[in-house]
Amino acid sequence: MRNTIIRFCTLFFVFVGFAVSVLKAQTIPVGMPFFEDALRRGQLMGKLDSNVSFQVRPVDPIRAMRLSSTFGKDSMLFPLDSLQYSSWANESFLKGKIRVVTLPLYFHTQYNQHHPYGWSDGLRIPNKGIQQYVSGGLYVKAGRLEIQYRPEFLYAQNQDFQNPPYRAIDIDNPDRFGTKPIYMSAPGQSFAKLHFGPMAVGYSTENIFWGPGLKNSIVMTNNAPGFGHFTIHTNRPIKTRYGTLEGQFLGAQLENSGFHPYPVSSSNWPPIAGDILPDTTKKSKYHSFVNGVVLSFQPKWTPGLFLGVTRVVQARGVPKKLNDYLKIGYLGLRGENTGQGPDANGFNRNQIISFFGRYLFQQSHAEVYFEMGREDAWFDAEDLITNPTHTTVWMAGMRKLYVLPGKDRWLQVFGEYAKIQAPVSNYSRAFGYSFYTHSPNVEGWTHRGQVLGAGIGPGSNMNTAGITYGKGFNTYGLHLERVVYNEDMLYTRINYLRLNPNVNPLFIDDSKHYVDWGFLLSHHTTYGKIHVGYNLHIMRTYNFQWNYDPYGAAGPFRFPGINLWSVNADVSLVYRF
């Protein structure tokens, strides 16, 4: 793997001298530091098209936002960008019919001191210690055809940390990817697409993000590595008689992590699950097929209001003929069609749906947004009316930008809350159920071992709020983050916390909530063509992995858990040629 990275980097830099240096038509990858969110901030500031919903990402800056380039100089969006680019800027081949472009290099180094922390980071994995990510590549345009090859490479130390007392058995979401250092690669943010006006069709391994969230979303985010998918999508809002429309339809096969199933518990006291080791018994790297659709609509009567819906259907087994693909897309309301048993063709299906909305107050430089998701269809109308929150989760957030005196100065206030914990009805009606785990193949809503939706994971909740000061490319931020992990497992599955299971299975020591909270300091700046982001996270952990302190003594309210302070840090670097 090391030799592969060296060969890739060598060939890449050799080719740089022969490639065009300014981007002309690429999308900005989901999660790209500074640049992706700068588009959304630009819209809030009234500088960019207000018809783009930012609910179907990645966004095409050229087609959707009408910018002259993707990462290049644009005084409207980046007023302090005074870089002078080389004479290759307008170079092309075969009288302009073919253009080749060098994509920015993206490096990301992350350090977690005590235990894994972080999500919505694509190829990166849950890791203690250092992990290094690098991505770069080429873009080629020839008429309607666009090809982008942007592979990703990862090294992770994957250091030891204490195993949990219990692991969920019905989802492929390991807390640690084995016991050895990790060397990993993926096609990354690559695609081959044909564009026809406002539509595009093709094959892609890009990360995608559906919904209005900034930190989390219910159905689809960049938390897991990008998966290969056939796609039909809009590349800019389509104007209709009733408003503007954006959307995407995809079909894909999802891969397992190579580690599931893994040890879930032990008979020791205090209990501790065994180490996660590779599973060599699987005959295929794929665990299920999925198709999905997202639509976002802005009614012409209410400009700034974007309403959307997402639906994904996951099926165990591999489709073999066209009728199989059509059957996967249809689900009845009851029985085998909702994942409770395989149908005659061997498919066992499950669906997740979500409804979301975003309201853009462009004159006030503000936005509010929400999303609500549901898994498992209601049995009948009575079930829907009497228990509408069954298997539901939700998230909501807001952001406000203030224009400050002086050139290119602004202040941002931001807050978001995500609740992936199951509602109380699930603890009685479907004891042990958790969102993303209700899947026909016990792999859950995952790809390569990471959740495709909210990165905080099943049963978890997150609060985040903060302020950011900006002056052009330079930003300074202070955020508070709080995450409580897998409350569903705490209340239903960790047996050693049960105080009297014979009386009430929910009668547990609920002082042992596993919580991370802390302050995140961030800074972004530029050094010529190099853009650098710094993050320092000072974190307090309560009841790590739901564990008691082995050296503690009982107090008036609780027996202490494993509580500690730790530091997480990361540095991101984007080099534009």
C-alpha angles and dihedrals in degrees: 000000000000091000090049091055092048093050091047094050092046094051090042095056093043089056093048092079091060099043134087113262107210123064118237111175115005130122119242108245116249107263097021105153117256097339100072095047091042088069092055092045089050089056092049089052090055094247098111138049111294093206095075109097100199085216095108109052148223093054121210105231093196102047100027102032097030093230121156094233141004105235098359133102114305116161093196094060102025105028094176095053102113098156117142113223127210128262089263089081096104098025119131141159135245093020094310097311094113128038127186120197134187112228122221117269113243122199124179125183119188131185126192114185105196111008141347117295130168141061143188087062105120115216095015116104138211099283142167112210126014128340126181125204126189132180135174141134150132139296125207127190124189114167109298092350121093124181125185124183110189110154123187131219129194137189119185128180090213093198125192122272132164115291119233122253091243140012129204111254099202102064134057096228108123119195087215130024099227126297102282135076113279127234110182139166135183139177085253121179095003131133148157114213142166117216123212110180108294093353135077132191129188148088124300143172093194122131111253131199123201121192136032100278124123100197102018141011130188106234113016131019140142092263094110126045114277113272127215110260141165107234143192112185146148117260093197135010113287114224115224134172090267102038142294125316133200129176153141137215121196144172124200149152118240123218131220123236096241091238105076132137098040138168111295106182146350141214095241124109117266087027119236130180120236126254118285111248132182116276109224097177099083114105095200133036089219122084103178148353122241137188123188144175135198127189128185122189132188111197112222090227093060109039112196094031113110120185124186149173133206128195128178128178119200120197132189112230134034119280112238104183140023093263089058091059091049092049092052090057094055122072129178120213099251148032125002094359092068097053100272093117141352119272125228092279095052097256119137110190139194132177139205122197132183138185120207144169143188129197116202116203096190096173089051092042091233143116138191125194144174142182133194124191135191134193123194116033121251115263095230142329092286091054091051094048098043098040109020094154096059110131091358130141131177148186135194138180149165140207132193128188123202121201109225129204114272133044119318095345123143143158125217128203115193139176136170137173127194123189114191094156112116117253117255093260089068091061090063106026098039105017110202096015119138132180113267091023100077093095132135095232103045089238092098128205092323143120122205090349100308130102114256093211129044107002094217085076139219117342094005133126132201136197121189132170135159153132132253128195117204139187110177109300093350117091135171121194142183118192136173116215128187124180127181110195129225102332088175091064092044092056100039114022116029097090099184090065092058110111097195113356092176091065103037127352089211093055097106140142094271093179086085099080109152104230136170118192134161152124122286118205115195138181133178126191142152135240104191107294092351118095115196131189124193127195128183117185119192104195138190118201125200122197096353109218088354089289132153118231103258090211098042132111129220116267133195093273109018147002103249121254130210100291123174149150121243141166130235123185139173139181124202125194129190118187116196115201 
